[in-house]
Amino acid sequence: MLPRARATGRALGYQLFYRLPVPLRRRLVRLTVPKYIVGAVTLVRDTEDAGRILLLRQPPGYSWSLPAGLLQRGEAPVVGAARELHEESGIRLSPDRLRPAVPNALVHDKGWVDVVFETEVPASTTELTVDGAEVFEAAWHPLDDLPRLSRATANLLGHYGIGPRTGEVPRAVPPAT
């Protein structure tokens, strides 16, 4: 429990804060709370072989990553994930085809948040189209034989029990017993 004087000071502080005009309160909050960059990520599995996922090779081309990108101002995360998936791989899905992964948001210590979604498509009938500038290559890879992953992708996948960082980062869902 807080000492009485400290509790009284906090109460007075809150009373003063809530008497300020809303625009000024918003400005104060924006100046004092942490700032994060928000990205949307899509984990795409093959419906014909649940042991395969879609990965992208992007510049500089040394490693592979998931379809992902930054949200536009005011854009809903699921809409951004669907947009980035289409821009980077050519797969056009309605946002309602994407479901939140568990956990849906991963907060990174470097000041960004990834909002992660999952979906499935049949690899044999899904045409992958890349622009050659932002994405060099898009391909399906078996979970038990993943190519070299970017550090961020390896860390993110580790949260879902996938890839080389499995067991090194906290699992999103405890293993079934």
Contacts in CASP RR format, 6 or more apart in sequence:
PFRMAT RR
TARGET T0000
AUTHOR 0000-0000-0000
METHOD contacts of the structure
MODEL  1
MLPRARATGRALGYQLFYRLPVPLRRRLVRLTVPKYIVGAVTLVRDTEDA
GRILLLRQPPGYSWSLPAGLLQRGEAPVVGAARELHEESGIRLSPDRLRP
AVPNALVHDKGWVDVVFETEVPASTTELTVDGAEVFEAAWHPLDDLPRLS
RATANLLGHYGIGPRTGEVPRAVPPAT
2 10 0 8 1.000
17 25 0 8 1.000
17 28 0 8 1.000
18 25 0 8 1.000
20 28 0 8 1.000
34 111 0 8 1.000
35 111 0 8 1.000
36 107 0 8 1.000
36 111 0 8 1.000
36 112 0 8 1.000
36 113 0 8 1.000
37 70 0 8 1.000
37 111 0 8 1.000
37 112 0 8 1.000
37 113 0 8 1.000
38 70 0 8 1.000
38 71 0 8 1.000
38 77 0 8 1.000
38 112 0 8 1.000
38 113 0 8 1.000
38 114 0 8 1.000
38 115 0 8 1.000
39 68 0 8 1.000
39 69 0 8 1.000
39 70 0 8 1.000
39 71 0 8 1.000
39 77 0 8 1.000
39 112 0 8 1.000
39 113 0 8 1.000
39 114 0 8 1.000
39 115 0 8 1.000
40 68 0 8 1.000
40 69 0 8 1.000
40 70 0 8 1.000
40 71 0 8 1.000
40 77 0 8 1.000
40 78 0 8 1.000
40 80 0 8 1.000
40 81 0 8 1.000
40 84 0 8 1.000
40 114 0 8 1.000
40 115 0 8 1.000
40 116 0 8 1.000
40 117 0 8 1.000
41 66 0 8 1.000
41 67 0 8 1.000
41 68 0 8 1.000
41 69 0 8 1.000
41 81 0 8 1.000
41 114 0 8 1.000
41 115 0 8 1.000
41 116 0 8 1.000
41 117 0 8 1.000
41 156 0 8 1.000
42 66 0 8 1.000
42 67 0 8 1.000
42 68 0 8 1.000
42 81 0 8 1.000
42 82 0 8 1.000
42 84 0 8 1.000
42 85 0 8 1.000
42 98 0 8 1.000
42 116 0 8 1.000
42 117 0 8 1.000
42 118 0 8 1.000
42 119 0 8 1.000
43 53 0 8 1.000
43 66 0 8 1.000
43 101 0 8 1.000
43 116 0 8 1.000
43 117 0 8 1.000
43 118 0 8 1.000
43 119 0 8 1.000
43 157 0 8 1.000
43 160 0 8 1.000
44 53 0 8 1.000
44 54 0 8 1.000
44 66 0 8 1.000
44 67 0 8 1.000
44 85 0 8 1.000
44 89 0 8 1.000
44 91 0 8 1.000
44 118 0 8 1.000
44 119 0 8 1.000
44 120 0 8 1.000
44 121 0 8 1.000
45 51 0 8 1.000
45 52 0 8 1.000
45 53 0 8 1.000
45 54 0 8 1.000
45 118 0 8 1.000
45 119 0 8 1.000
45 120 0 8 1.000
46 52 0 8 1.000
46 53 0 8 1.000
46 54 0 8 1.000
46 120 0 8 1.000
46 121 0 8 1.000
46 122 0 8 1.000
46 123 0 8 1.000
46 140 0 8 1.000
47 120 0 8 1.000
47 121 0 8 1.000
47 122 0 8 1.000
47 123 0 8 1.000
48 122 0 8 1.000
48 123 0 8 1.000
48 124 0 8 1.000
49 123 0 8 1.000
49 140 0 8 1.000
49 142 0 8 1.000
50 120 0 8 1.000
51 142 0 8 1.000
51 143 0 8 1.000
51 144 0 8 1.000
52 123 0 8 1.000
52 140 0 8 1.000
52 141 0 8 1.000
52 142 0 8 1.000
52 143 0 8 1.000
53 66 0 8 1.000
53 140 0 8 1.000
53 141 0 8 1.000
53 143 0 8 1.000
53 162 0 8 1.000
54 66 0 8 1.000
54 67 0 8 1.000
54 89 0 8 1.000
54 91 0 8 1.000
54 123 0 8 1.000
54 128 0 8 1.000
54 138 0 8 1.000
54 139 0 8 1.000
54 140 0 8 1.000
54 141 0 8 1.000
55 64 0 8 1.000
55 65 0 8 1.000
55 66 0 8 1.000
55 138 0 8 1.000
55 139 0 8 1.000
55 140 0 8 1.000
55 141 0 8 1.000
55 146 0 8 1.000
55 147 0 8 1.000
55 149 0 8 1.000
55 153 0 8 1.000
56 64 0 8 1.000
56 65 0 8 1.000
56 66 0 8 1.000
56 67 0 8 1.000
56 88 0 8 1.000
56 89 0 8 1.000
56 130 0 8 1.000
56 135 0 8 1.000
56 137 0 8 1.000
56 138 0 8 1.000
57 63 0 8 1.000
57 64 0 8 1.000
57 65 0 8 1.000
57 135 0 8 1.000
57 136 0 8 1.000
57 137 0 8 1.000
57 138 0 8 1.000
57 139 0 8 1.000
58 65 0 8 1.000
58 88 0 8 1.000
58 134 0 8 1.000
58 135 0 8 1.000
58 136 0 8 1.000
59 133 0 8 1.000
59 134 0 8 1.000
59 136 0 8 1.000
61 136 0 8 1.000
62 148 0 8 1.000
63 147 0 8 1.000
63 148 0 8 1.000
63 149 0 8 1.000
63 150 0 8 1.000
63 153 0 8 1.000
64 141 0 8 1.000
64 146 0 8 1.000
64 147 0 8 1.000
64 148 0 8 1.000
64 149 0 8 1.000
64 150 0 8 1.000
64 153 0 8 1.000
65 149 0 8 1.000
65 150 0 8 1.000
65 152 0 8 1.000
65 153 0 8 1.000
66 153 0 8 1.000
66 156 0 8 1.000
66 157 0 8 1.000
67 81 0 8 1.000
67 84 0 8 1.000
67 85 0 8 1.000
67 88 0 8 1.000
67 89 0 8 1.000
67 91 0 8 1.000
68 81 0 8 1.000
68 84 0 8 1.000
68 88 0 8 1.000
68 114 0 8 1.000
69 80 0 8 1.000
69 84 0 8 1.000
71 77 0 8 1.000
71 80 0 8 1.000
71 115 0 8 1.000
72 80 0 8 1.000
75 83 0 8 1.000
76 95 0 8 1.000
77 115 0 8 1.000
77 117 0 8 1.000
78 95 0 8 1.000
78 98 0 8 1.000
78 100 0 8 1.000
78 115 0 8 1.000
78 117 0 8 1.000
79 95 0 8 1.000
80 95 0 8 1.000
81 95 0 8 1.000
81 98 0 8 1.000
81 115 0 8 1.000
81 117 0 8 1.000
82 92 0 8 1.000
82 93 0 8 1.000
82 94 0 8 1.000
82 95 0 8 1.000
82 97 0 8 1.000
82 98 0 8 1.000
85 91 0 8 1.000
85 92 0 8 1.000
85 93 0 8 1.000
85 98 0 8 1.000
85 119 0 8 1.000
86 92 0 8 1.000
86 93 0 8 1.000
87 134 0 8 1.000
88 130 0 8 1.000
88 134 0 8 1.000
88 135 0 8 1.000
88 138 0 8 1.000
89 128 0 8 1.000
89 129 0 8 1.000
89 130 0 8 1.000
89 135 0 8 1.000
89 138 0 8 1.000
90 127 0 8 1.000
90 128 0 8 1.000
90 129 0 8 1.000
90 130 0 8 1.000
90 138 0 8 1.000
91 121 0 8 1.000
91 126 0 8 1.000
91 128 0 8 1.000
93 119 0 8 1.000
93 121 0 8 1.000
97 119 0 8 1.000
98 117 0 8 1.000
98 118 0 8 1.000
98 119 0 8 1.000
99 117 0 8 1.000
99 118 0 8 1.000
99 119 0 8 1.000
100 115 0 8 1.000
100 116 0 8 1.000
100 117 0 8 1.000
100 118 0 8 1.000
101 116 0 8 1.000
101 117 0 8 1.000
101 118 0 8 1.000
101 160 0 8 1.000
101 172 0 8 1.000
102 172 0 8 1.000
102 173 0 8 1.000
103 116 0 8 1.000
103 159 0 8 1.000
103 172 0 8 1.000
104 115 0 8 1.000
104 116 0 8 1.000
104 117 0 8 1.000
105 113 0 8 1.000
105 114 0 8 1.000
105 115 0 8 1.000
105 116 0 8 1.000
106 113 0 8 1.000
106 114 0 8 1.000
106 116 0 8 1.000
106 156 0 8 1.000
106 159 0 8 1.000
107 113 0 8 1.000
108 114 0 8 1.000
108 152 0 8 1.000
108 155 0 8 1.000
114 156 0 8 1.000
116 156 0 8 1.000
116 160 0 8 1.000
123 140 0 8 1.000
128 138 0 8 1.000
128 139 0 8 1.000
129 138 0 8 1.000
130 136 0 8 1.000
130 137 0 8 1.000
130 138 0 8 1.000
141 147 0 8 1.000
143 162 0 8 1.000
143 163 0 8 1.000
146 163 0 8 1.000
146 164 0 8 1.000
149 157 0 8 1.000
149 163 0 8 1.000
149 164 0 8 1.000
154 163 0 8 1.000
154 164 0 8 1.000
154 165 0 8 1.000
155 165 0 8 1.000
155 169 0 8 1.000
157 163 0 8 1.000
157 165 0 8 1.000
157 166 0 8 1.000
158 165 0 8 1.000
158 166 0 8 1.000
158 167 0 8 1.000
158 168 0 8 1.000
158 169 0 8 1.000
158 171 0 8 1.000
159 169 0 8 1.000
159 170 0 8 1.000
159 171 0 8 1.000
159 172 0 8 1.000
160 171 0 8 1.000
160 172 0 8 1.000
160 173 0 8 1.000
161 167 0 8 1.000
161 171 0 8 1.000
161 172 0 8 1.000
END
